[in-house]
Amino acid sequence: MTTAEPAETVDLRADHLIRDPFAAFADLRERAPLARATIPGVEPFWIAVRYQDVRTVLSDPRFVNDVNAVDGLAPDDLLPDRPAPDGLLPDAAVAPVRAHRTEQVWRARGMPPECAQYLRAGVFGADGARHRRMRGLVHPAFTAGAVERLRPGIERLAEEYARALPEHAGPDGVVDLVAHFAYPLPVTVICELLGIPEADRPQWRRWSSYLGRGAGPGLDEALRAMVAAARELVERCRAEPADGLVSRLAAAEGDTLAPVETVSLILNLIVAGHETTATLIGNGTAALLAHPEQLELVRADPGLLPAAVDELMRWCGPTIGGVPRYATQDLTLAGTLVRKGEAVMPILAGANHDPRAYAEPERLDVCRAGTPDRAGHHEAHLGFGHGTHRCLGAVLAHQEAVVAFGTLLRTYPELALAVGPDAVERGPNPAAWHLAALPVRLGPRAAT
């Protein structure tokens, strides 16, 4: 039976959702698999929380990432701050522009109006030929072969950061693993891949951290500074080409890329390539240390690490909800009518714990990944998304996590949480499941 209205409305900033989204969405998954969600300053939208419904939203061609790609919608959400035609996509200067839910969220968080054009021009909000064009420019750097060639450098960096951890210990011997390992490793890797000079990397990390928090003082200044720095970097690479993706993008600007797209791609890559991987490393380390039996399995057989990373991505992945997608026609999802133009956010945290897809989904099992789920799918989780918009950097993030966990456990055989698992402090961003800090005791370093 198709219904026209949802069973209930959900405030995505509710304390219980931020505190324990997996439990909260498990409850909602049984009551209202398609519910109406609200965030202050944002038009209401749908959220899908069951595995199969989330797969549908992520892969069904009747859903698109760009609301302006939905034909026939009334331009009732025109943006007064559309930028000047210079540097925009060919039709953006004249066509009515509707605000994406993502843009509305960032506006509510404090995004400066002039930065909205970079959000609209990004690869995350593109579909069809524009999506293929932008993704195709950077995809070669993220293939399995290209990432494998990066592995020695990632291993070297992980070793350096791991060995330096004792330098950051307080008088009580406690070290924050997030600040001194989980964050520095991926930001250094993505900066090297992009070709960002070493002297500029600490500043990029600070800017990116504001975006990871999702809101608060300093976000507007950080966004303006990132845009200006990205533009300056492009001009520098155009004048003096070097190794790195920015030089490749600079060479494509004016031909394959509009200037606004170049800056947007750089911001997309550095933030997505840093924040989510750092969060996975932090979340995953905390989970393993809180589950001694799973930790011992990985310690005894490091060959389990790739499967363990997939299971950790399923069990405590960094992303709660994916980019909202828009229905291009009236359709039925989870027995509910979704009207043309309405937004549906896929809740990855709900899908990845759905008992319809996974036996005992709340149980962490590092041997689970790699086997088909109950629907017969061999990709054991939706943590990296699904379909044509599946995370571009999934292979790189996976490898960084494998190297990070392996290096930590090998270097510090007695690594342990310095607080109880329930006392680990979480960040306030309702869109991400991340740690504000991870206090650990290293124990003696392994003999080399």
Backbone torsions as a table, in degrees:
resi	resn	phi	psi	omega
1	MET	NA	134.3	177.7
2	THR	-96.5	130.5	177.5
3	THR	-109.7	153.8	-178.5
4	ALA	-92.3	-16.6	-176.7
5	GLU	-128.2	147.5	178.6
6	PRO	-73.4	163.6	179.6
7	ALA	-71.4	-30.5	-176.8
8	GLU	-161.8	170.1	177.3
9	THR	-114.7	140.4	-174.3
10	VAL	-119.8	130.5	173.5
11	ASP	-89.2	109.4	-175.1
12	LEU	-70.2	-7.2	175.7
13	ARG	-101.5	10.9	178.9
14	ALA	-63.6	143.3	-175.5
15	ASP	-56.8	-41.2	-175.4
16	HIS	-68.4	-28.4	176.9
17	LEU	-72.6	-38.3	179.4
18	ILE	-73.7	-38.3	-176.8
19	ARG	-69.4	-44.9	-178.7
20	ASP	-147.8	78.1	-176.4
21	PRO	-63.4	-30.8	-177.1
22	PHE	-65.7	-44.6	177.6
23	ALA	-69.1	-42.1	-177.6
24	ALA	-63.7	-43.8	-179.9
25	PHE	-74.3	-24.6	174.8
26	ALA	-63.7	-42.1	178.2
27	ASP	-65.2	-45.6	-179.8
28	LEU	-64.9	-35.9	-177.1
29	ARG	-56.6	-33.7	-179.3
30	GLU	-86.5	-29.6	-177.8
31	ARG	-86.4	-44.2	-171.3
32	ALA	-148.5	81.1	-176.8
33	PRO	-60.5	-22.4	171.5
34	LEU	-127.1	107.8	-176.4
35	ALA	-119.2	164.6	176.8
36	ARG	-91.8	133.3	-177.5
37	ALA	-115.6	149.8	178.2
38	THR	-131.6	145.5	171.1
39	ILE	-139.4	134.4	179.7
40	PRO	-53.2	130.9	178.2
41	GLY	85.1	3.8	-176.2
42	VAL	-126.8	138.4	175.3
43	GLU	-59.9	142.9	177.8
44	PRO	-56.8	151.7	178.8
45	PHE	-148.8	167.5	178.6
46	TRP	-85.6	153.6	167.1
47	ILE	-127.3	135.2	176.6
48	ALA	-106.7	131.7	-172.9
49	VAL	-121.6	-10.3	178.2
50	ARG	-90.7	149.8	-173.8
51	TYR	-53.5	-54.9	-174.2
52	GLN	-66.5	-36.5	178.0
53	ASP	-66.6	-38.5	177.9
54	VAL	-65.9	-42.7	175.3
55	ARG	-57.5	-40.7	179.6
56	THR	-63.3	-47.9	-180.0
57	VAL	-60.4	-37.6	-177.1
58	LEU	-76.0	-24.2	-170.5
59	SER	-125.5	-17.3	-177.6
60	ASP	-70.3	127.5	-178.2
61	PRO	-65.7	-9.9	176.4
62	ARG	-75.9	-6.4	174.9
63	PHE	-111.4	139.9	178.0
64	VAL	-130.4	159.4	178.9
65	ASN	-83.2	-25.0	-175.3
66	ASP	-103.3	112.5	-179.7
67	VAL	-61.4	-27.2	-180.0
68	ASN	-75.5	-6.8	175.4
69	ALA	-87.0	-5.0	178.2
70	VAL	-83.6	115.8	-175.7
71	ASP	-69.1	143.3	168.4
72	GLY	82.9	7.6	178.4
73	LEU	-79.7	142.8	177.6
74	ALA	-71.8	138.4	-180.0
75	PRO	-76.8	63.6	-175.1
76	ASP	-92.4	7.8	-179.6
77	ASP	-132.9	47.0	-179.2
78	LEU	-65.1	142.2	-177.6
79	LEU	-99.0	122.9	-176.0
80	PRO	-72.8	-14.6	-173.7
81	ASP	-106.0	30.0	177.4
82	ARG	-58.0	134.6	-178.1
83	PRO	-70.3	168.4	178.5
84	ALA	-63.9	157.3	-176.5
85	PRO	-58.5	-27.7	-176.2
86	ASP	-58.0	120.8	175.1
87	GLY	87.9	-3.3	-178.5
88	LEU	-87.3	168.3	172.2
89	LEU	-61.3	152.2	-171.2
90	PRO	-53.3	-37.9	-175.3
91	ASP	-97.0	-4.0	-171.7
92	ALA	-73.5	-20.9	-177.2
93	ALA	-77.7	-19.9	-175.1
94	VAL	-117.5	-24.3	-175.9
95	ALA	-81.2	144.5	173.3
96	PRO	-59.4	144.4	-178.3
97	VAL	-119.0	124.1	174.3
98	ARG	-97.1	143.1	-178.0
99	ALA	-79.3	126.8	171.9
100	HIS	-64.9	152.9	174.9
101	ARG	-60.6	-36.7	179.1
102	THR	-60.0	-42.4	179.2
103	GLU	-65.6	-40.5	178.7
104	GLN	-62.5	-39.2	177.6
105	VAL	-60.8	-47.7	-177.8
106	TRP	-68.4	-32.3	174.6
107	ARG	-63.4	-42.7	179.9
108	ALA	-64.9	-28.4	180.0
109	ARG	-81.3	-14.1	178.3
110	GLY	118.3	16.0	178.6
111	MET	-66.0	130.1	177.3
112	PRO	-61.2	140.0	-177.8
113	PRO	-54.8	-36.9	-177.2
114	GLU	-69.7	-15.0	179.3
115	CYS	-85.9	-8.4	-176.5
116	ALA	-61.5	-32.8	-178.1
117	GLN	-61.0	-31.5	-179.0
118	TYR	-74.4	-29.6	175.3
119	LEU	-70.1	-42.9	-179.7
120	ARG	-65.7	-33.7	-174.6
121	ALA	-85.4	-2.7	-174.0
122	GLY	-74.1	164.3	-179.1
123	VAL	-68.0	-26.6	-178.3
124	PHE	-69.0	-24.2	-179.3
125	GLY	-105.0	14.9	-177.0
126	ALA	-103.9	155.4	177.1
127	ASP	-136.5	167.1	170.6
128	GLY	56.8	-134.8	-174.2
129	ALA	-63.4	-37.9	-180.0
130	ARG	-66.6	-40.5	177.4
131	HIS	-63.1	-45.4	180.0
132	ARG	-63.8	-39.2	-179.5
133	ARG	-63.7	-48.3	-177.0
134	MET	-70.6	-44.9	-179.6
135	ARG	-65.1	-37.8	-178.7
136	GLY	-62.3	-27.7	179.7
137	LEU	-68.0	-33.5	-174.3
138	VAL	-108.6	-14.5	-176.6
139	HIS	-55.8	-40.1	-178.3
140	PRO	-55.9	-26.9	-179.3
141	ALA	-77.8	-9.9	-174.9
142	PHE	-120.0	12.7	176.4
143	THR	-70.4	164.9	-179.6
144	ALA	-58.8	-41.2	179.7
145	GLY	-65.4	-43.1	-179.5
146	ALA	-65.9	-40.2	-180.0
147	VAL	-68.1	-36.8	178.5
148	GLU	-63.1	-34.7	177.9
149	ARG	-69.2	-22.4	177.5
150	LEU	-81.1	-14.2	-170.7
151	ARG	-56.9	-45.2	179.7
152	PRO	-57.3	-39.5	178.6
153	GLY	-67.6	-38.8	178.0
154	ILE	-64.9	-41.7	178.4
155	GLU	-62.9	-40.7	178.8
156	ARG	-62.6	-46.0	-179.9
157	LEU	-64.1	-44.0	-179.8
158	ALA	-60.4	-40.6	178.8
159	GLU	-64.0	-43.0	-179.7
160	GLU	-62.7	-47.2	-178.8
161	TYR	-67.4	-37.8	179.8
162	ALA	-64.9	-45.5	-177.8
163	ARG	-68.2	-24.0	180.0
164	ALA	-84.6	-7.3	-175.2
165	LEU	-57.2	-41.5	-179.7
166	PRO	-57.7	-26.1	179.4
167	GLU	-65.2	-20.8	-175.8
168	HIS	-101.7	4.8	-178.7
169	ALA	-72.2	142.3	175.6
170	GLY	-80.8	-178.8	179.5
171	PRO	-57.6	-26.6	179.8
172	ASP	-88.7	3.5	178.9
173	GLY	82.2	6.8	-177.3
174	VAL	-91.4	137.7	179.5
175	VAL	-121.7	140.0	173.3
176	ASP	-85.9	106.5	-175.8
177	LEU	-71.2	-25.9	177.6
178	VAL	-66.4	-52.5	-175.2
179	ALA	-67.2	-33.3	-169.0
180	HIS	-111.4	0.4	176.7
181	PHE	-142.6	-57.1	-173.8
182	ALA	-62.2	-37.6	180.0
183	TYR	-84.0	-47.6	-176.4
184	PRO	-61.1	-36.1	-175.7
185	LEU	-61.9	-58.7	-176.9
186	PRO	-67.6	-31.2	179.9
187	VAL	-69.4	-33.6	177.0
188	THR	-68.4	-40.9	179.8
189	VAL	-62.5	-47.9	-176.9
190	ILE	-70.2	-33.8	176.6
191	CYS	-65.2	-40.6	177.0
192	GLU	-64.4	-40.3	179.7
193	LEU	-64.3	-39.7	-179.9
194	LEU	-76.4	-26.8	-176.4
195	GLY	91.9	27.5	177.1
196	ILE	-79.0	126.7	-178.1
197	PRO	-55.6	146.4	-176.3
198	GLU	-58.2	-37.9	-177.9
199	ALA	-65.6	-23.5	-177.3
200	ASP	-89.9	-12.2	-170.5
201	ARG	-66.1	-40.7	178.4
202	PRO	-57.9	-37.1	179.9
203	GLN	-68.8	-41.3	177.3
204	TRP	-61.9	-38.4	178.5
205	ARG	-63.3	-42.5	179.6
206	ARG	-63.9	-44.7	178.2
207	TRP	-60.1	-45.9	-177.5
208	SER	-62.4	-33.4	-178.8
209	SER	-63.6	-31.1	176.8
210	TYR	-64.6	-39.8	179.1
211	LEU	-68.9	-35.4	178.9
212	GLY	-64.0	-34.3	178.1
213	ARG	-72.0	-23.0	173.4
214	GLY	90.5	-23.9	-177.9
215	ALA	-170.4	178.2	174.6
216	GLY	110.7	172.5	-179.5
217	PRO	-58.6	138.1	177.3
218	GLY	98.3	-15.0	-178.0
219	LEU	-63.4	-44.4	-177.5
220	ASP	-64.3	-43.4	178.8
221	GLU	-65.0	-38.6	-179.9
222	ALA	-63.8	-42.4	-179.8
223	LEU	-65.5	-43.8	178.2
224	ARG	-62.0	-41.6	-178.8
225	ALA	-67.3	-38.1	179.2
226	MET	-65.0	-41.9	178.5
227	VAL	-61.5	-47.5	-179.1
228	ALA	-63.5	-41.7	-179.4
229	ALA	-67.8	-37.7	178.2
230	ALA	-65.3	-41.6	179.2
231	ARG	-64.2	-41.6	178.7
232	GLU	-64.3	-39.4	179.6
233	LEU	-65.0	-40.1	177.7
234	VAL	-61.6	-45.7	-179.2
235	GLU	-64.6	-38.1	178.5
236	ARG	-64.5	-42.7	-179.1
237	CYS	-72.0	-27.2	176.1
238	ARG	-70.1	-39.3	-179.8
239	ALA	-74.2	-37.2	-178.9
240	GLU	-134.6	80.8	-178.0
241	PRO	-57.6	143.1	179.8
242	ALA	-142.9	-178.1	174.7
243	ASP	-68.1	148.1	177.3
244	GLY	124.3	157.2	-176.1
245	LEU	-67.6	-31.4	-178.0
246	VAL	-63.1	-39.1	177.5
247	SER	-63.8	-36.7	177.9
248	ARG	-66.5	-41.3	179.6
249	LEU	-69.2	-38.3	178.5
250	ALA	-61.6	-38.3	179.4
251	ALA	-68.0	-28.5	-178.6
252	ALA	-85.1	-15.3	-176.3
253	GLU	-66.4	136.6	-178.3
254	GLY	92.8	-17.4	178.0
255	ASP	-116.2	-69.2	-179.4
256	THR	-90.2	-28.7	-176.3
257	LEU	-120.7	139.9	166.5
258	ALA	-79.2	151.8	-179.2
259	PRO	-53.2	-39.7	-179.9
260	VAL	-65.7	-32.3	178.3
261	GLU	-70.9	-36.8	179.1
262	THR	-60.5	-50.4	179.1
263	VAL	-61.9	-43.4	-178.7
264	SER	-61.4	-42.0	178.9
265	LEU	-62.3	-41.6	179.0
266	ILE	-61.6	-46.1	179.7
267	LEU	-64.1	-43.4	177.9
268	ASN	-56.9	-46.6	-174.5
269	LEU	-68.7	-44.2	-175.2
270	ILE	-72.9	-37.1	180.0
271	VAL	-74.7	-49.3	-179.9
272	ALA	-65.8	-35.5	-178.4
273	GLY	-77.7	-6.4	-177.0
274	HIS	-113.6	-60.9	-171.2
275	GLU	-61.0	-50.0	-174.7
276	THR	-67.6	-39.0	179.3
277	THR	-68.0	-42.5	177.4
278	ALA	-59.9	-40.8	179.6
279	THR	-66.8	-40.5	176.7
280	LEU	-60.2	-43.3	-179.9
281	ILE	-64.6	-43.7	178.9
282	GLY	-66.3	-50.9	179.4
283	ASN	-59.0	-45.0	-176.3
284	GLY	-65.7	-40.7	177.9
285	THR	-63.3	-45.1	178.6
286	ALA	-60.2	-41.5	-179.0
287	ALA	-65.2	-44.1	-180.0
288	LEU	-64.9	-42.6	-179.2
289	LEU	-67.4	-25.2	178.9
290	ALA	-87.1	-6.0	-179.8
291	HIS	-128.1	80.1	-173.3
292	PRO	-55.1	-34.8	-178.6
293	GLU	-68.0	-36.0	177.0
294	GLN	-73.2	-38.3	177.3
295	LEU	-60.0	-42.4	-178.9
296	GLU	-67.3	-34.0	176.5
297	LEU	-61.2	-43.2	-178.8
298	VAL	-71.7	-40.2	177.7
299	ARG	-61.1	-41.5	-177.4
300	ALA	-71.9	-28.8	-177.8
301	ASP	-140.3	87.9	179.4
302	PRO	-58.5	-17.2	176.6
303	GLY	-64.8	-14.7	176.6
304	LEU	-78.9	-10.1	-172.7
305	LEU	-57.3	-43.9	178.2
306	PRO	-58.3	-43.0	177.5
307	ALA	-67.4	-37.1	179.1
308	ALA	-62.9	-39.9	178.6
309	VAL	-61.9	-42.6	177.7
310	ASP	-62.5	-42.0	179.1
311	GLU	-66.4	-39.3	177.5
312	LEU	-66.6	-36.0	176.7
313	MET	-64.1	-35.8	176.4
314	ARG	-72.5	-46.4	-168.2
315	TRP	-79.1	-37.6	-177.9
316	CYS	-143.5	41.2	-179.3
317	GLY	-60.5	160.1	-172.7
318	PRO	-75.3	-22.6	-172.1
319	THR	-103.0	121.3	177.3
320	ILE	-78.4	-54.7	-179.7
321	GLY	-126.5	142.5	179.7
322	GLY	-83.2	-177.3	178.1
323	VAL	-64.4	130.6	177.5
324	PRO	-59.5	142.6	177.4
325	ARG	-119.8	155.5	-170.4
326	TYR	-116.4	133.7	178.9
327	ALA	-73.1	129.5	179.0
328	THR	-87.5	-4.6	177.5
329	GLN	-158.2	165.2	173.0
330	ASP	-63.0	135.3	179.9
331	LEU	-153.2	168.1	178.5
332	THR	-109.8	130.2	177.7
333	LEU	-135.4	128.2	-178.5
334	ALA	52.7	37.3	177.7
335	GLY	74.3	12.5	-176.4
336	THR	-123.5	140.9	179.3
337	LEU	-76.2	124.1	173.5
338	VAL	-110.8	120.8	-176.4
339	ARG	-79.6	153.9	175.8
340	LYS	-53.6	130.5	179.3
341	GLY	90.1	-11.3	179.7
342	GLU	-76.5	147.4	-177.8
343	ALA	-93.7	140.8	174.9
344	VAL	-128.5	121.1	176.0
345	MET	-93.9	124.7	175.5
346	PRO	-78.3	122.5	-179.6
347	ILE	-91.7	98.4	-176.1
348	LEU	-64.6	-35.7	-179.9
349	ALA	-64.2	-30.6	176.2
350	GLY	-76.3	-44.9	-178.4
351	ALA	-63.6	-40.7	-175.6
352	ASN	-73.9	-7.6	176.6
353	HIS	-119.7	21.8	-177.4
354	ASP	-80.9	120.0	179.8
355	PRO	-66.4	-13.2	174.8
356	ARG	-70.4	-22.2	-178.7
357	ALA	-107.0	-31.0	-173.2
358	TYR	-129.6	133.2	172.5
359	ALA	-70.4	132.2	-179.3
360	GLU	46.7	61.7	-172.8
361	PRO	-63.2	-24.0	-179.1
362	GLU	-80.9	-5.9	179.6
363	ARG	-89.8	125.3	174.6
364	LEU	-76.7	124.0	-176.1
365	ASP	-140.8	100.9	-175.7
366	VAL	-67.5	-9.9	177.5
367	CYS	-97.2	2.2	-174.9
368	ARG	-73.2	-44.8	-171.2
369	ALA	-63.6	149.9	179.3
370	GLY	96.6	-12.5	175.7
371	THR	-102.7	151.5	-179.0
372	PRO	-62.2	145.4	173.8
373	ASP	-79.8	-176.2	-174.3
374	ARG	-65.6	-20.7	177.7
375	ALA	-89.8	-0.3	178.8
376	GLY	89.4	6.3	179.7
377	HIS	-82.5	137.0	-178.1
378	HIS	-88.7	-17.5	173.3
379	GLU	-80.0	113.8	-164.3
380	ALA	-79.2	-0.5	-179.7
381	HIS	-159.4	167.6	177.6
382	LEU	-111.6	19.6	-177.2
383	GLY	-60.8	-29.7	176.7
384	PHE	-97.2	12.1	-176.4
385	GLY	85.2	-160.3	-175.6
386	HIS	-166.6	153.2	176.4
387	GLY	81.9	-160.0	-173.4
388	THR	-66.2	-21.6	179.5
389	HIS	-99.0	13.9	177.5
390	ARG	-54.0	144.3	-173.9
391	CYS	-46.6	122.1	179.6
392	LEU	-59.6	-37.4	-175.6
393	GLY	-97.6	22.0	-176.1
394	ALA	-58.9	-43.3	-178.3
395	VAL	-65.0	-42.1	179.4
396	LEU	-65.9	-45.8	179.8
397	ALA	-60.8	-41.8	179.7
398	HIS	-61.7	-45.7	-178.6
399	GLN	-67.6	-40.7	178.0
400	GLU	-59.9	-40.7	-180.0
401	ALA	-67.4	-42.3	177.5
402	VAL	-58.4	-47.2	-179.8
403	VAL	-64.9	-43.5	-177.5
404	ALA	-62.0	-50.1	-179.6
405	PHE	-63.4	-44.1	-179.4
406	GLY	-61.4	-42.2	-179.4
407	THR	-66.4	-45.7	180.0
408	LEU	-60.3	-48.9	-175.3
409	LEU	-69.5	-31.7	178.4
410	ARG	-75.2	-39.7	-176.1
411	THR	-75.4	-35.5	-176.6
412	TYR	-126.4	84.3	-176.7
413	PRO	-61.3	-20.4	-178.8
414	GLU	-109.2	19.6	178.4
415	LEU	-51.8	133.7	-177.2
416	ALA	-151.2	153.7	173.9
417	LEU	-64.5	142.0	177.6
418	ALA	-91.9	-8.1	176.5
419	VAL	-134.7	166.8	175.9
420	GLY	-66.0	152.8	-178.5
421	PRO	-54.0	-34.6	-178.5
422	ASP	-77.4	-12.2	-178.2
423	ALA	-94.9	-2.8	178.0
424	VAL	-67.1	127.4	-173.5
425	GLU	-81.2	128.4	178.6
426	ARG	-95.9	153.4	176.3
427	GLY	-76.9	165.2	-173.8
428	PRO	-89.6	-2.4	-174.9
429	ASN	-72.6	115.3	-177.4
430	PRO	-69.9	-14.1	-179.7
431	ALA	-89.1	-8.1	-175.7
432	ALA	-136.2	147.1	175.9
433	TRP	-105.1	95.7	-173.2
434	HIS	-141.0	161.8	-177.9
435	LEU	-94.7	137.3	170.9
436	ALA	-74.7	-31.4	178.0
437	ALA	-162.8	158.5	176.1
438	LEU	-134.6	89.4	-179.8
439	PRO	-74.1	125.0	-179.3
440	VAL	-133.6	159.8	168.2
441	ARG	-108.2	127.6	-172.8
442	LEU	-76.8	-39.1	-170.8
443	GLY	75.2	179.9	-179.1
444	PRO	-66.4	145.3	177.8
445	ARG	-76.7	142.4	-179.4
446	ALA	-63.3	145.6	176.2
447	ALA	-68.5	144.3	-179.8
448	THR	-106.8	NA	NA
